[in-house]
Amino acid sequence: MIKIMDNTADTKIEPSVRPPIVVVMGHIDHGKTTILDWYRKAKVVESESGGITQHIGAYEVRHGDKTITFIDTPGHEAFSKIRSRGARIADIAILVIAADEGVKPQTQEAIEIIQQSNIPFVVAFNKIDKPEANPERVKQELARENILVESYGGKVPSVEVSARTGVNMDMLLEMILLLAEVQELKAVANKDAIGAVLETHRDPKRGISATLLVQDGTLKRHDIIVIGRTIETIKILNNFLGVQTDRLGPSSPALVAGLSEVPSVGEPFLAFSSKPKAQEYLKQLPPLSTVETRKNVVAPVAGEDEKPIFNIILKSDVVGSKEAIEESLKKLESDIIGINILRSEVGDVTEDDVKLALATHLITIVAFKVRIDSSVRELARNQNIHIVEGDIIYRLLDDTKQHIENIIPPIIERTLIGKIKILKLFKKEGNKQVIGGRVDDGSVRKGAVVDIIRNKELHGTGTILQVQREKREVEEVPAGNECGILVDSSITIREGDICETYREDKIKRTI
């Protein structure tokens, strides 16, 4: 759990048992969201783009007379930062592994995060209804990751489940409640709330909104809260179902709206009964260091003039996705392209974004799950500002990568074809010149690039537009023959010059 300074002087109130906060982790498509869907009886999978959960969500589940709060973390690799934050604010983790697929890269990452967070966890072998399911093989793979389940002589409990058919789903809840009982989770409901920010976004109607997790105390409508360095008033308070309420106790997800600033995901919050108390608390905080100061505009990459810098304006619907996309975009940087995130914000693409792009070289606007008004889109189109947009993160990243690769200058490979001794200049009109010459080496071909050599020095370049042999147009003339050539070059070719002809191949570079 995140440790936060207590905001109440009342230490005489006896704590009571609170619901466990459970984080669900695992590899993409192994069934994390399907498990939660089975519990809350709502079709989350179908409403999510591409079947991938792209924001942290928090949900309450009842089992008998007990309540469990679940945090759903995204499975895509870009969301490692979100997943690690999810684990840090949880009491218990469920490591979901598909019994037909086994340990995958994000399974290994989830194990590492769980171990670093030092929280108890249970392994859920999902999809055991599939004919190819093999939980024993997966247990052996876990053993190679130094995770021993109880049936292998270890201390990690495991349950074989099917979120599709409901097999052993109640048993998984009972295991969670058993782990919670062992931990003796306690909280004091009758005091001002403390907790953490799970997610933030801009709502077109209600402004800046956030999902908060109450870790201790009770959050009430009209409470004054401090998030980071900002004082906010709780104007709209909803439970996880979106139903308006007056108060939410320990371990409860809370949806708040009408905030003045976008808070960072994972940031702690403290509630106070009055604004003066909140202001007094802020005065006691140490000043922010330069590193901790929030920035929406990232400084350009310095000292890399030898390669092109690709500038990006990133707009996203929520902070968690924004940070994850930022992290993935920076990984596209290589020895042939620099990545500079010029602006990174939550909110729709605006005219100001396009105007900033106009002043910048090699700029693209990357838009994830945000709106782009027709007037803004038209302005971008007229000014040749490219917008990469989408609502599935890995496709957005792939499209951005493709766009970056399209603007990277290709490698030009030149292959020497032949050498021509210039015997005479017959005619010149503008850059087009008709010359006669003798092929001394190799051949001369239509479409070849020529270097014009005079006195053993490169004097200029051109392109062969046409080749004639004995007054007939041909594609190629081999060595030992004389020919007529139509050359396009800004350099006037003279008798005695040597034209070296080349084939140029453009090789696309990838990142």
N, C-alpha and C positions, 0 to 999 in steps of 0.2 A: 504493500500500500504506500502511496505517496505520503510522506510525513509533512504536515503543515502545522505552523504555529497555532496554538489554541487561541480562539477569539472570545473566550468567556472566562470570567473570574470565578465562576461557580464550580468548585471541585468536590462538593459534598453530594452531588446527585449520583446515585448508584447506576452504573451502566446495565443495560439489559441485552439479551441476545438479539443480534441483527441478522438479516438474510445474507447468505454468502453472495459474493460478486464473482461470477465465473466468466472466464475468457475462453472462447472457442477458437482453436488454432489448427492449422494443417495446410496441406498442399491444395492447390487449386483443383476444383471439381471432385474432391474427395468426400463432399457431402456435409460441410459445416452448416451451410444455410439450410439444407434440407432437414438436418436434425432440428434446428431452431424452428423451422416451419412446422414440423410435426408437433412440436410443443405448443406453439402459439396459434396453431390452426389458421394460419394466414399464408397466402401464396406469395412469398417473398421472391422465390426464384424466378417466377414468370414476370414479375414487375421489374427485375433488375436487367439492365442491358447486358446481353451476352451471357446471362447466367452467372455473372461475377459480382459479388458484393463489393461495392466500390466505396462505401462509407462505413464508418463505425456506427452501429446501431445498438441500442440497449433495450432490453425487453424483460419484463417480469413474468415468471411462470409459477403457477401454484401446483403443489403436489401434496395432497391431503391438506393439512393445516399449515404447511410450510410454504414460504416464498423463496424463489431463487431469482437473482438478477443475472441475466446473461448479457455479455458484451460480444457482439459479432464482429470479428476482424476480417478485413479483406484477404483473399487468398493469393492475389496476383503478386509477383515478386517485387513490383514497384512500391508496394505498400509496407516494406519492412519497418520503416519508421513508425507507422501507425500501429503495426502489430506489437512492436516492442513497448510502445506506450500503453497499449491495451493490457499487456501482461503486468506492467508495473502497478496498475491500479486495481488489479484483481486479487482475490484471495485464493482461487483455485483455477486451474486450467484443465480444459479437455483437449487432448491431442487427438485429432480425428485422422485416421489413416484408412484408406480404402483397402479392404481385405483382398481385393483382386489385383491391386497395383503395388502396394507396399510402400516402403520409405522412398520419398522423392526429395529433390533439393529443398523445397520449402518446408518439408517435414523436418529435415535436418536443421534448417534455420529456426523453426519453431522450437525444437528441442533446446537449441542453444539459448534462445531468449528465455525460455522457461527456467533453465538451469541458472542463468545469470540473475533472474528475478527471485530465485530461491523460493518458489511457491509450490505447494503440493499439486499433483496432477493425476488424472486418470486417462488411460488410453482407451479410445472408442474405436474398435475395429468395425468400420461401417461397411455396408453392402454385402453382408454375409449371405444374403439371399441369392447372390449371383453364383452360377455353377462353377465359375473359375475362382471363387473366393478361397483363400488359403491362409487363415489366421496364423497357423503354426509357422509358415514360412516368414510371415511378417514379424512374428515374435523373434525369430532368429536374426532377421535384419536389424531389429531394435537392439538385440544383444550386441551386435557389432558396433552399435552407436553407444554402448555402455548403458543401455536402458534395459533393466531386467524386470519383467512383469512378475506378479506373484506366482503364477503357475510355473515360472522358470527359476523359482527360488529367490526372486527379488522382492522389493517393497512397493513397487508401482502397481496399483490395482488396474485391471482392464475389464472391459465389457464388450462382448460381441453383439453388435446391433445391426438393425436394418431400419434406416429412417424411412424407407419406402413402404415397408410392411408393418412397421411398429414393433418388431421383435426386440425385446429387452430394453425398450426405451425407458420404461418405468424403473428398471433396474439401474440404468445409468443415473437417473435422478436420485435414487436412493444412495448410490455410491457417493454422489456429490454431497448430499446431506450428511452422510457419515463422516466424510473428510471435514466438513464444516463443524460438526460436533466436536471432533477431536481438537480443532483449532480454538474452540471456545470464542467465537467471534462476538464482540460486544460493542455497543455504542450507547451514547446518551442522547435520547430523543429530545429532551427538554432543554435545548440550548441552541444558540445560533449555528447555522450549518457551515460545514467546511466540505470541500470536495474538489473535483477536477473537471476540466473541459474535455468532453469526448469528441465533439465535432462542432463546426461553425459553418454558416452559409448565409448568403443574402437572399432574403425572401422578397419578391417583387411587391407584395402587399404589406408585409410586416417588418421590413427592413432587416437589419442584422439579427440573426437568430443563432442560438447555440444549444447543443445538448450537453447538459451538466449531469454529473454523477454525484449525488449526495453521499458522502462517506461517513459523516457523523453529524449529529444534530438534525434540525428540521428547517427546511427552506420554505419561506412563506412569501405569498404575494405581497408586494410593497416593501420587501426587505431591501436594505442597502447592501450591495455586495462589492467587494474589491476583486477584480480579475487582473492579475499582473500589477500594473500601476494605474489602472482605470477604475473609477467609482461608477457603478451602475445602479439603477433602480429596477427591481423586478416588476415590470408593468403587466406582462402576460406570463402566466405560469400554467403549463400543461403537463399532464402525466405522459407516459410513453405511448399511450393510445391517441394522444392529441386532445384529450378531454381537459377542459379548464378546471383547475383545482385551486384551493387556497393554501395548501401545505403538502409537503412531501418529506417523509422521514428518511432515516438512514438506509443506505443501499438502493435508494430509488433513483431512476433516471428522471431528469426534469428538462422539459423543453421551454426555453425562455426566448422572448422576442423583444424587439425594440431597443436593442443595445446601441450605444453610441460609437463603439469601435469593434473591429473584428478581433476577438481574442485568439491566442495561439492554442492549437490542439495540445492537450496534456498540461496546460497551465492550471495551477491551483486557484481556487476561489475561496473567499471567506465572506460570510454574511455578518452584518452588524445591525443593531436595532435603530441606529441613527447615523446620519451623515457625519456629524462631528466625530463620532467614534471611528468611523472609517478614515476620516482625514487624519486623525491622530495616529492611527496605525500606519498610514503611508509615510508620515513624518519620521517614524522610527526605522524605516527601511533604509539600508545603505544605498548610496547613489549607484545608478547603472553604469557598468563598464561599457566601453565602446563596442565590445563584442555582443553584449546583451541588448543593445539598443535595436529596436525594430527597424528594419529597412525594407521598403518595397522595391527600390531600384538598386540593382546590383552593379558594382563598379565594373568597368570594362576590364578584360584580361590585358595585363601589361606585359611588355617585353616579348611579344610573340608576333612581331611584324612579318616574320618569314612565312607565315601561313595566313590564309583568309580567316576572318573572325565572323562567325554567323551569329547575328543578333536576334534575340527572341523576346517578344512581348507575350507573357503568359497570363491568360485569364481563365479562372476556374470557378466552379459553383461553390466549392467548400474548401476550407483551409487544408484539411487532410489530403485531399486529392492534389491540391496545388503543390504542397511540399513533396509529395511522392513523385509527381511529374517533373518538378525541378530536379530532383535527385537523379531521375532517369535521363533527363536531357543532358545533364552535366557529364554523364557517362558516355555520351556520344562523342565527346571531345577526343581528338586523336592527334597524331603527328602531322596530319594534313589539313585539319580544320579546328579552329578554336570556337568554343561555345560561350556566348555571353548573354545571360538572362538580363535584359535591359530593364524590364519591369515585370513584377510578379504580383498579381492581385486577385482577390476574390471579387467577382462581379461581371457584368455583361461587357462585351466589347463596345467601346464608345468612340465617338469622333476624335476625342483627345488621343486615344491609342493610335488611330490611323495617322494623326498629325505627327505624333512622335516617331512613327515608323517612316514617315516621309523624310525626316531629317537624318535618317540613319541608313548606312550602306549594308547590303545583304541582310535584310530584315524580314522576318516572318512573324505573324501573329498566330499563336497557338491557343485555341479556344476549346475548353472542355466543359460540356454540359452548360453552356451559357447562351444567352440570346444575342443576336446581332440584328439590329434594326435594318430595314431595307435601305434607309438613307446612308447608314454607316457602311453597309455592304457595297452600295453603289460607289461611294467615295473611294473605298479601298480598290474596287475594280478599276475605276478611272485613273487611279494613281499607280496602278500595277503593284499594289501591296498584296502579297499572297496571304491567305488565311487558311490554316490547317485546322479543321474542326471535327469534333466527334464526341460520342458518349460512351465509347468503349476504350479503355485506357491503352491496351496494347496495340489496338489498331491506330489510335491517335499517334502513338510513339513511332509505329512503323511508317505511317504517312509522313511524319515530320522527318524521319531519317531519310526517306526516299527523296523528299524535297531538298534536303541538305545535299545529298549526293548528286542531285541534278545540277546544282550550281557550283560544285567543286570543279575547278579547271581540270580537264582530262590530261593524262600523260600522252605526249606526242612522241611516237617512235618513228624515226626516219630510217628508211632503208635505201642505200645508194643503188640507183638503177643503171646509170651510165654517164658518160662525158661526151660533150659535143664541142667541137672546135668551130667557132663562128667565122664563116667565110665572107658574108655580106649582109648588110641591112638593106632590104628592098623597099620597105614602106613603113611609115609610122603615122598612126592617127590616134591622138591622145595617148592612152597607155597601151594600145594594141599595136604590135610590131610584127611585121613579116620579115623573117630572117632566113638565110640559107646557111647550112652547116654540114660538117662531116662527123658522123658518130665514130669516135675513136675507141670507146670502151663500152661494154654493156649494150644498152639500147636506149632509144628515146620513145616515150609513150605519151599518148594523149591523156591529159589530166594530171600529169606529174608536176611536182613542185620543182623549181629550178633555183639554184644559187648561181649568181652571176659573178664569176671570178675574173678580176682584171689585175694584171701584174702580181699574181699569186695572192691577192687579197680579196676578201668578200666585198663586193661593191653594192649588191642589192639582191632582191629575190623576185620571183614571178611565178606564173602558172602557164603551162602549155595548154592552149585551147584547141589546137588542131595540128595534125601532122600530115604532110604530103610526101609521096615518093613517086617520082616520074609523073607529076601532075595529077596523081590520084590520091584521094584522102584515104589514109590508113590508120590503124590503131597503134602500130608499133613499127619502128625501123631498127634493125640490128646493126651491130658494129661493122665498120668497113664500107658503109653506104652514106651517100649524101642525101639530104632531104630538106624540105621547106617546113618551117615551123611558124605558127601564129602564137605569139607569147603576150600575155597580159602582165605588164610590169611598169612601175613608175620610173624605172631606170632605163635610159636609152642604151640599148645594147650596141656594141661596136664590133667592127671586124677585129679578130684576134682574141676576143673574149672567150673564156671557157665556161660553158654552162653545165654544171653538175645537176643531174636530174635525180629526184628522190620520190619514193612512195611514202606518204605519211599515214600512219595508223593512229587513230585516237582511242586510247584505252581508258575506259571509265574507271574512276577510283571510288572505292567503297569504304565505309567507316564501320 
